[in-house]
Amino acid sequence: MSVTEQARRARDAAAELAVATRTVKDAALVAMADALVSRTPEILTANETDLAAGREAGLSAAVLDRLALDAGRVAGIADALREMAALPDPVGEVVRGSTLPNGLELRQIRVPFGVVGIIYEARPNVTVDAAGICLKSGNAALLRGSSSAAHSNAALVAVLRDAVAGAGLPADAVQLLDASSRDSVKELMRARGLVDVLIPRGGASLIRTVVEESTVPVIETGVGNCHVYVDAAADLAKAVAVTLNAKTQRLSTCNTAESLLVHAGIADAFLPPVLAAFAEAGVTVHGSPEVAAHSAAVVPATEEDYATEYLSADISVAVVDSLDAAVAHIRRFGTGHTEAIVTDSASAARDFVARVDAAAVMVNASTRFTDGGEFGFGAEIGISTQKLHARGPMGLPELTSTKYVVTGDGHVR
């Protein structure tokens, strides 16, 4: 079946989802969760096929780990759907309303986008998360995963479609596109008028390709060259703890810190303990000469290092003369994702927050907190780094648009 035909089916399904009650949608989410658990063996069989192919293809241990499923992981994915069912339904929420001087009643309400296309890499859990958050927000989902997870995704979507249909909603609310060639991606990016929005989830290359080549509106997500700036007024122990967590709590996420900036006034006191902590954690430091002076293990940093989203046990480190210099560095190399300052100075914190342009700014907190779950939003489809429509963690409300409803009593203009 062509992508165009799948998109047409998705539009028909979206029309039904748009008027589905929360009770019906939540029942479908719970049915999806139950089905995943009950059909775990067939899902794991399909996943093992992908893992075997991945090993033969020489995929890295990190990629294989992201690809792998077991009974515990499937149960966790199912639990995420149940948690989603407990979240408020954004559809129909009144964003604002008033009675105009002429007596007309004006309301702006949330409505689904319609058809959401999602292009993503590796992780099979994204298949279920994306399908669930789209359904809860009243959208039909067109899912285009990577070829490395093709069998896993096919098994998961088969389970989800059966559960959705069994709950009384159209099975075409969840569809998987062919991952065997790039043609399906190209078709999806050109399906303007059938697909309402595209969301890419993955590496910088994937996101750049979708943003530059799609005629369908795109919500840009993900790339995170995140910084931690340690101010002259920082508490040393607090700064080491925040920096280490931001870098090492999980290496392969977009909210992981990739660069550390240290005020020159605190560098001699702060660099020795933080470099020791990095060494103990197995992190390679790519540093400026001022940083290298404190440790022979520091690798000389290049311009490319400061611009790199490593997603590995590497970090770039530089000494800056002032908060102004830190902000200038971030403006030059940052990607607008998450930036953090560690300081006990309220004025420095205010200045940093006001001048740094990012989806999230942390004060005395790890960059790893930029996450829908950590923010209390529950489910998220990704972290938006753009400025139109949605910015930051995209939960259920961000998967909606709005419409104005105007009610009169025979009013004419």
N, C-alpha and C positions, 0 to 999 in steps of 0.2 A: 504494500500500500504506500502511495506517495505521501510525502510530508503535507502537501496541499490537501489531500483527502483527509488525513488525520486532523489537520487544523480545522477543516470544515466540521468534522465530527465533534471536535472539541468545542467549537462555537455553539453547536446544538446542545451539548452537555452543559456549557456555561449558562445558557438561558434557563435551564432547569435549576442549576445550583443557585442562581441569583435570587430565586424566590423560595429556596429550601429553608425551613425553620431551623433554629439552632438545635432543637431536639433531634431532628432527622440527621443533621450533619454530625452531631456528637455521637449518635448511635452508630453511624457509619465509621467514625474514627475508632470507637471501641471494637466494632466488628473487625476492622482491619488489624487491630492489635491482637485480638484473639486468634485470628486466622494465621498471623505470623508465627505465633507460638505453636499452634496445633500443626502447622505445616513446616516446622523448622527442619526436619530431616531432608525434605526435597530442596530447601533453600541451601542447606549446607553441602549437599551433593553438587549443586550447580556452582557454589562458591569454590569447592575443591577443584573443579574443572578450570576455573579462572586462575586459581593459585598455581596449579600444575603448569599451565601455559605461561604464567608469569615467571616462574622459576626457570623454565626452559628459555625464556626470552631474556633472562638475566636482569630482571627487575631488582632494584635495591631492596635491602631488608626493610627499610622504612616504608617504601611503597607497598611491599607485600603485607606489612603489618596493617596499613590503612585499608588494604583490600580484604583482609581476612575476616571471616565471621566464625563465631562459635555459638553454642546455645546461649551463653551468657550475654553475648553482644546482641543477638537477636531479641532476647528478652528485654534488654535495655532499650532497643529501638522501639519495641512494642510499648514499653512503659512511657516513652516520650509521646507516643500517640495518645495514650490515656491522659497524660498531663495536659496535652493540647485540648482534649475534650473538656477539661475543667476550666479552661480560660474563657474570658468573656468573648462573645461574638461581636466583632466590630461592625458587621453589616447592619445598617439601619441606625447606627449611633448618630445622634444629632450633634454635629460639630459646633454649630451656632444657630441661633434663631431669634427672630424679633417680629414685632408687629409694626409695619410701616405706618407713617402718618395718614395714608389713605385707607388704612384698614386691612391691607393685604398681609397675610401671615407668611413670613419667609423662614424657611428652614434649609440648612445645608446638612445633608446626611451622607454617611459613608455608603459606598456601593462597591462591588467587586470590579476589578479591572476587566475580567472576562476570561481571556485565554492567556496564560503565562507560560512562556517557554524558558526552560532552564538548561543551560549547557554547563556540564561539570565534569570533574575528573575523579577517577579512582574510587573514592569511598562509597560503598553500596548504601550506607546509612543515609546518605544525602537523598537517595531515591525515595526512601520512605518519608524522611523529614519534609522534603519538598512537596510530595504528594499530599501529605497531611495538612501542612500549613496552607496550601492552595485550596484544598477542599474546605477547611474551616473558614477561610475568608471568602468562600463562594466562587472561587476561580477553578477553571479546568486547567490541568497541567500537561504540558508536552515536555517530556523528559528526554534529554539527550546526554547519556552518560558516556564514559570512555569505553573503548573496545576491550580494555583490560578487565573490565567488570561486566562484560556483556551477558554472560550466563547468569551471574548473580542478579543483575538488574532485571533480566527477563523473568526469572523465578519470582522475585519480589513483586514485580508489577502484576504478574499473573495472579498471585495471591491477593493483592490489593484490589484488583479489578473485580474478582469474584466476590470479595467482601462488600465492596461498594454497591454492586448490583444486588446482592442479597439484602442490603439495607434499604433498597428502594430508590437508589440514585443511579444515574446512568454510568455504566462502566467506563464510557469514554471520558469521564471526568479525569481519568488517569491513563495516559498513553505513553509508551516508550518508543522513541524513534530508533531507527536502524543505526547502529554504531560501527558497522563494518566499513564505511567509507565516509569521507568528508562531505560527500554530496548532501547528506541529510542536514549537516550544519549549515551549508550554503543555502539550501532551500528554506530552512527555518529562519535564517537571517533576512531572507527576501520575502517573507510571508506577511508583508505589511497589509493591513486590512483584514487579515484573518487572525493574526497573533497580535495581542495588544501591547505586550512588553516582553523583553528578553532580559534574563538575569544570568550573567556568566559567573561561575564559581570555579576558581582554580588559580593557576599561576599567571604571572604577568603577561606572558605571550598569548595565552588564551584570551584573557580579558582585553588586551590591546586589539587582537584580531576582531573580536565581536564588536567592540566600540567603533572601530574604524570601518568595518565592512557591512554592518547591519543597516538595513533600511527600516527595520522595526525599532521603536524606541528602546533604549537600553538603560538599565539601572546598573551603574558601574560599581563593582564590589572589590574589596579584598586586599590589593597590594599594600603591604604595610612596612615601610621603612620607618619604624617607630623609634623615638629617642627618649632617653632619660637624661634630664639636665640636673646636675647636682650643684645647687647654688652655694655661694659663699656662706650663707646662714644655715646650711643644712646640718642636721644632727647626723654624725658619722655612722653610728650603728644603724639608724633608720635608713640612711642612704644605701648602705651596703645591702641590707635586707631587701629593700625595694628593688634595687638594681639586679640583684641575683635572681629574685623571683621573676622579674620581668623578662630576663634572658633565658632562664633554665627551667621554669615550671613546665613548659612544653615548647620544644624548639621549632616545630613545623607549622605554627599558626600565624595568621596575619597580625595578631596583636602582641606578638613577641617583640621585645626590644632588640633592635639590631645595631643601635649606636648609643654610646654614652658620652655625654659632654660634661666636663668638670671645670668649675670656676677655678681660675689660677690661684685665688686666695686660699683655697682649701685643698689644692692638688697634692701638696707634699704630705698632708695628713691623711687624705682619703685614698689616694692611689695604691699605696702599699697593701692595705687590708682588702680592697676590692680586687686587686690583681691576684692576691693570694687566694681569695674565694673563687675567682674564675679558674685559676689553675687547679684547685681541688675539685672543681666541677667538670674539668676537662674542656673548658672553653678556650679557644684560641683568640688572643687579642691582637687586632690589627690597629696599631697605635701611631700617633704622631711622635716626633722626637722627644717631646716633653714626657710622654708616657713611657717610651722605651727606656728613658733614663732610670726608671724605677724597676725594670725587670729585663733580663736578657732574653726572656721567653717571648717578648713582644715582637710581632712581625711588623715591619714598617708598613704603614697604611698608605694607600694610593687614593686618588680622587674616586676611582671606581669603588673602592671599599666603602667610602662614605655614602655612596649612592646605592649600595647593594642590600637587597632583602635576602639575607643569607638562608633563613629557614634551616639552620644547622648550628653546630656548636662553635660559632664564630661571632665576634662583635667588633665593631670599629669604636675606637676611643680617641677623643681629642680634648685638649685643654683649651678653654676659651677665656678671654680676658674679662668678660662681663656678661650680664644677662642679655644685653643688646647683641653681643656677638653670638650667643647661643641661639637667639631667635633668628638671626641672619643665617646661621648654619642650617637650622631647621627649614627655613624658607627655601633654601637652595636645594637641600637634599631630601626633605620630607615628602611623603606621599599623601598627606592630609588624612591619615588614619587616626593614630593616637600618639599624643605627646605628653610627657610627664615632667613635672618639676618636683624636686625634693628640697624643701626649705622651711625654716621656722620664721621667715619674714613674711608677714601678711601683705606688705606692699609689693614684694617681689612676686608673690603668688598672683596677686591681682594683675600686675603688669604682664606676667607670662600668659595668663589666661586670656587677657584682652588682646594680646598681640599675636598669639600663635593661631594659625588658621588650620584647624583639624576637626574631624568629626567628633573627637572626644579629647578632652584635656584633663589629665590627672594631677592632683595636688597631693603629694605625700602618699601616693598609692601606685601600685603596679599597673603597667599597661595591660596586663592580662585580664583586667576587669572589664574591658570593652567587649561585652558579650551579652546577648539577649537574656540568657538565663541569669547571669550575674546582675543585670540591671532590673531583674524582676519582671521582664516582659514574657518569660516563658519561651515559646518557640521563636526561632528566627530563621530567615532564609539566607542571611548573609550580613556583612557589614558594608554599608554603602559609603563610599568615599567621595561621592559627587555632592552637588549642592541642590539639585532640582528634585522636588518631590520628597525624597527621603534621604536622610544622612545619619550615619551611625548604624547601630543594630536595627535590622528591619524585622519587626515582629508582625503580628496580624494586622494592626491598623495600617502599616506601611504597604500591605498588599491590597489596599483599597484606594479608590479615587473618591470623588464626591459628586453629588448632583444637588441642584437647588430645587426645592419643592415650594411652589408659590400657590397659596390657597386664597381664593377670593369669594365674593358673593355677587357674581354678575359684574365684576369690575371691568371697566373699559378705560382706555387711555385717550 
